[in-house]
Amino acid sequence: MALIGWIVSFIGLFAGLALRQDMPIGGSDMIATLLIALSVLACPMVWRGKPLGISRGQRIVAALIMIVALPLVLLPAG
């Protein structure tokens, strides 16, 4: 589970930083912020133990839910 956390953390961090660098589409600032938040949620080193009562598995599942829900953010409104 920790390996999945590291992989998701690095992917989210690098994707968020790359998107913040380019900003190709409208709303990409929000998506970049969400990706960086995803990297913090999934990073096993930052969350050793249970500082807020949230286990490592729960954080990684929340990060995976954010990845799966990302296309919903990209849908046009209206």
Secondary structure, 3 states (H helix, E strand, C coil): CHHHHHHHHHHHHHHHHHHHHHCCCCCHHHHHHHHHHHHHHHCCCCCCCCCCCCCHHHHHHHHHHHHHHHHHHHCCCC
